């Protein structure tokens, strides 16, 4: 487990220091939210109606930005070959990559969203659900994204390929996450969409490391 923790810590530091890592994802997410009132106008009712979906669209797109840097640098500098020779199973290597991506992307977005919520006139009662749904859902987004990054690790400049692979799989997270926030804002039940969102994230967290490990072994061959 020391190898797992070291790999996780290394990737987190790399993501925080990288110009295309945590700062870029957070800035992109914030810019979408900040620019929306300029396009839709200052009317609170209009902003409030689009806020749940818009926050989730912004989060989904922001998590895509750093996917190309999750596995590709390790392939280029030979780190991945050393990881294959280590006693750490490739599934745990993939899990460490997922954790690092979530910490430097999803977690920061989840903490930033409640601060930006008043800009879109999101009701106070919906802000806790916004943060909770993003905390849960972005875990699944990171798991799916890391699996896609592992699959496209051998493709140079494969950012567009990764987006094509990942976006269809992320649609359930967008639907259930936005529904949970919209329900909290309307004062209706939020248990069902939140339950489905949690199930999607748990499924992605189980399947993601296995799929990523299989893709890395395939690239080795």
C-alpha angles and dihedrals in degrees: 000000000000089000090050093051092045092051092047093049092046093052093045091053090046091051093049093048098040118099090223096045135075097341093053094049093048093046093049092049092048094047093055091052094043095048096047096078088052091057101038098035131243097286108130095210094056093046093046092053095054098036099092095051094038094054090052094046089051091049093048093051093043092055090055094060099077100036094101089059096051098083107358098079090053090052093049099048097039096249091124091058089054091049090053089055093048122093090245111107115240090241089063090045088055091046090054090051090050092049093049092048092049094049093049095041119014098036093049091047091049091053093044097049098071089051091053096040096094090059089069093039092245109175117256091238091059097050096083090050090049091055093043095048091049092048090053099037100045089060088064092044090054092048094051092042093051091050090051091046090053090050092051096040092110092052115092114226090000097162094119091047091052092050091052091049096046107038099070091049091051096056095091090054090052093049098046095038094051091044091054093051093044090050092051090049092050093045094242130128115296100177098095100050090042090050092051090046090052091048091052092050093047091049091049091047090055099041097035099068092043093050092044092050091049091050092050091050089049090053089050090057 
